[in-house]
Amino acid sequence: MSAPDGDEDLAWLAGELSAIRRELLPHGESRALYLALAAMIHRFKYLKFALALVLVFIGSKIFLVGIIGKIPPVISLSVTFGLIAGGVLVSLWKTRGQPAVVAPT
């Protein structure tokens, strides 16, 4: 199956993603996952800063490749995982006393 040209690209992509979602996540499971994430999303307050640091790291790798050479993938993945895990842990630690938000039904 090939993608159509022109203005129909976004509609085609939305249809494909919807079909994939229907196949991989039955309605009950996807709704439960959505509700669980919707109830916790307020707790990931510092995740955006961690993702910004990941982008800074990736950008600096691109600019510094001529100076220091290539950084091994193990180090890159470790730094990326460490930044994201650190952002999640700091977020959960700093927001541990906040009341839970009720997700819309």
Order of alpha helices (4+ residues) and beta strands (2+ residues): alpha-alpha-alpha-alpha
